[in-house]
Amino acid sequence: MFAGLRKRLPGPKAAAFWGCVVGAVGFYKYNQRESRRRLEYYCARAAHVANETTGSMDVVRRVHVYVAVPMGELGTRKARRHWETYVLPVFAAGALDYELTLVNETEATGGGGERVVRGGIHRRVAEEIKERRRRRLEAAEDNVELRLWRAALDERARENEARRLKKRLGAEPGMSVLELWKAQPYPGVMDAVAIGREAWVEVVNGISDGATGSLNVAVPELERLDADSGSGLDSDAGGGTQAEIPPPVVVNYDRYDDGGAVALPAAAYIAHENLVGWGSVPQRIWNFFHDQQNVDRFASQALQVVFESTRRAARGAAELEAMGRAEEQLGGWAEQPPLDVVVDPRVADALQIYDTQADGAPFKGGRALNGDPLNGGGGVA
């Protein structure tokens, strides 16, 4: 009997092969379960913020999330997946409203390739703060001229928007349609959340530039339609020549700037380690089978943003510069120009940040804060 059974058993090599396969699959399934349990733990903690009562006149808190192209990439796919996997579930559980801005700007190189152009987040953050400074000056009683210029700027912006839509749709929509499509502005100041060192540097530099930079703004040119394409040519016997374009009109806000204080957004840094190159293959394989360590780290950082109580004053420019420095040791940064935080000392002293690097109650094993077991785990967090 035993001789017949022995013939049916797999050989040593086959047994070793199937043992490795079963072990790898089991390790991967265990990693999935543990990662899910940890994410549920941080979501359960964030849900306590969502369950807090708010007044009928309170403004719903909203943050602005900035995602840049990681070093070594030409798109935001990996950074967006990082945001959706580790950060977004915690924000959703905490009922934290957000606006997401993905900045992916590239330009062609001489060799037929393309490269990433940095600075898009910087410009957006700076312009938001400058716009609040301009609105404050326009609200002053004796600044009638600025209010007239604001009306002209708004009118030009609406007309250009209608022209852009006409070029896309083939017909100019009515102004009522434009108002329906236009998102309502947030009445408060949205804090800035940067995913990765690349976005962090641009956010901080943009805040500094917006708080201290010039407020002068040029009146934008009128968008050209297809029918207007030939209107800039002067015809003569020798053919058409390009007409001289007048210089743009610049609204001088700096003349009215009194240096008054402006509300600055608090900044939050959430790490993103983009692994590229052959040298990172072992770490990527390890992350594939042991992703719970990343859930612990990144979901915990997202939780600190949900907990508004973790916001504190920055400890000078040195702390702002040190945020995310470890990411610059990754392979994608090897041949890239360095990104330095350049912040005005006055802004560094006034800026508030979220302490995303410290969690007072990390995951320790198996229960959510309401006492419900997380997928049957043991232990108490």
Beta strands, then each sheet from edge to edge (+ up, - down):
strand 1: 62-67
strand 2: 97-102
strand 3: 106-108
strand 4: 114-116
strand 5: 191-195
strand 6: 217-218
strand 7: 233-236
strand 8: 239-242
strand 9: 250-251
strand 10: 267-270
strand 11: 311-313
strand 12: 352-354
sheet 1: 2+ 1+ 5+ 10+
sheet 2: 3+ 4-
sheet 3: 6+ 9-
sheet 4: 7+ 8-
sheet 5: 11+ 12-
end
